Amino acid sequence: MIRAQFHVQLPEGTWVAEVSRSFPEATFRLLTGFRAGSTAIELGEVEADDPDAVSAAIDDHPSIVAYQRLERADETVVARYETTDIGLYEAVERSSVPPEYPITVRNGWIEYEFTGSREVLDRFRTAVEAAGLSYELRSVVGNENSSGLLTDRQREVLAAAVREGYFEVPRECTLADLAATLEADKSTVSEILRRGEGSIVKWFLTGTDGDTEF
């Protein structure tokens, strides 16, 4: 079993791509949704400094055929809406990978997480590539044949890197910051990160440990 997180760049023209790029600091969360023929019915949340402005932009988008605000808090709006943008559901149907809610969108990128076998992940990646979308594999965690994948030190350094925001885009800490947190030499931390990342990527692509050549 593998748990992975992809960031997928949304195609131009979809409401969430256009509105999220217009409000790059806002966070959009799809809480649940389902396809209803040529449209999709969704429940979504927006978190922003000015959620009313973001909510109005969603309501005004031509892909939104119905919009109902359900709740308004200090920096959030929850709404039920109907949209003609059904690309997410078509991709799910092609890959047979059910979505795991909530699904988060920021500045034109969707953060997609799911759990399944390597074959399931490969189907999802194939579907994304077939759609011509750019994507980033942000993390992958598995419990099959991976007990010896990382050394204790590699696991410690990678965990600290995730915790401190080293892998965020943009990064929330530099390599120097991370080395200071670990009380280690910068070049040593860089080497440990490189080897650990290499082991994880090779294991994900081949199903073998990081020493395998391919």
N, C-alpha and C positions, 0 to 999 in steps of 0.2 A: 504494500500500500504506500502511495506517495501523496504528499500534500504539496501543492505548488501554487505560486502566485505569479501571474502574468500581468504586465501593464501593456495594454493594447491601445494604439492610437486610433481614435474614432474617425470614421470617414467624414469628409466635408459634406455639408448639407443637412446632417442630422441635427435635430434641435439641441440635444445635449452637448454636441461638439461645439456648435456655434455659440450657445449661451455660456458654456463653461469657459470658452476662450475669451468671451467678452467680460467675464468676471473671474479672472484667473486665481483670485484668492479665495473664492467660494468653494465649498464642498457640496457635491450632489450625491445623494444616496438613494438608490432604487431599493425600496424596502420589500416590495413584492410586485409581481406582474404576470400577466398571461396574455397570450395571443388570442384575439377574437376575430378571426378571418383576416381582413385586410388592415386591421388596426390592432393596437395593443392597449390594454387597460392596466395602468400602473399606479402604485402608491409610492410617492417620492418625498424626500425631505431635502431642504436646502439649508445650509448653514453659512451665514455670511454676515459682514458688518451691517449691510443694508439688505436684509432678506426680502423686503417689499419690492425693491427694484429688480432683484433677480426673479422673484415670483411674477412680476409684471412682464418681464422679458420672455419668460416661458409661455405665459398665457398668450402673448402677442405673436409667438412664432407660428408660421403657417402650417407646420407639421402637427400642431396641437389643435385637435378638433373639439375638445371639451376640457374645461379646467375648473376644479372646485377646491378652494382652500378649506382645509379642515381644522387647522390649528395654527396659531401664531404665538411664538414665545419671543424672548429677548432677541435672539439672533437666528432663529429657525422658523421655517414655514413648512408645514406638512400639507400635501395636496394630493388629490386623486385626479387623474387626467387620462385622456385618451389620445393616442398619437398614431400617426401613419408610419412612423419609423419602427419597422419590425425586424431590422437587420439582426439584432441580438438573438431573437427567437429563431430566425432562419439558420443562424450559425449553430445554435444549440441543436436544432434538428439534424443538421448535417453531421455534427460531431458526436451526437448522442451523449453529450456531457451536460448534465443538469446544472443550472446555475446555483450558487450558494449565496443566499442573501444575508445581509445587505451587500449590494454592489456599489462601489464608490467611484465617482468620476471627479477628476480635478484637471482643469486647464486642457481639455481635449483628450485626456487619457483615462481609460477605464481600468480599474484595478480588479482583476478577476481571479478569484481563488476557488480551487476545487480539490477534491480528494478522489483518488482512483488508482487504477493500475497504470503501468508505463504505457500500455497500448492505448488506454483512454487519453492520456496526455498527448501521445503522438497524433491521435485523431484530431484533438483540439488544435494542436499546432498546425496540422495540415490544413484544417478548415480556415484558420486565420490567414495562412500564407496564400491559400487559394483565393481568398477575398482581397488580396493585395494590401493587407494592412501591416503596418510596422508594429513590432512588439518587443518587449524585453522580458526575459525570464528573471524575476526579481529574487525568488527563493524557491528551493525545493528541499523537502524533508521527507525521508522515507525510513521505513523500518524493516525492509527486506534486504538481506545481504549487505548491510551497511554498517554493521557493528564495528568493523575495523577501518572504516573509511577515513576517519580523522584521528590524529593523535590528541591526547588530552590538551596539549598546549594549543594546537590548531583550533580545537573546539572552544577553548577559553577565549582566544583572540577573536575568532569570528563572532562569538556571542557578544563580546564587548563591542565589536564594530556595529552589530545590529542595534544593540542597546543605545549606543551613543549617536546613532544616525549617520554612520559613515557611508552606508549604502543608499541613503535617501537621495532624491533628485529634487533640488540641489542638495549637496552634502551638508549635514548639520555639524560635522566636525572634520578636521583635517587629519592627515596621517600623523602629524606631529601631536595634535591633541590626543589622538588615540594612544600613541606611544606614551604620552605623559600620564594618561589614565592608568595604563598598565604598568607604569614605572619601568619601561623597557626602552632599549635603543630603537630609534626610528627605522633604521635599516633592517634590524632584526624583525620588527613587527611587519614591515613590508614583505619580507621573505616568507614569514609564516602565513600571512594573508594570501600571498600568491600561490603557495603550495596547497593551502587548504581550499582555495577557490578552484584551483586546477583539478584537485581530486574530486570535488563535488561535480564539476562540469563533466569530467570524463565518465564518472559513475553514472550520471544522468543519461548521457548519450549512448553509453555502451553497456551499462548494467554490470560493469566490472570495477575493480578498485583503481585508484588513481595512478598506479604504476603501469597500467596497460597502455601500450602504444597503439595508436590507430590513425 
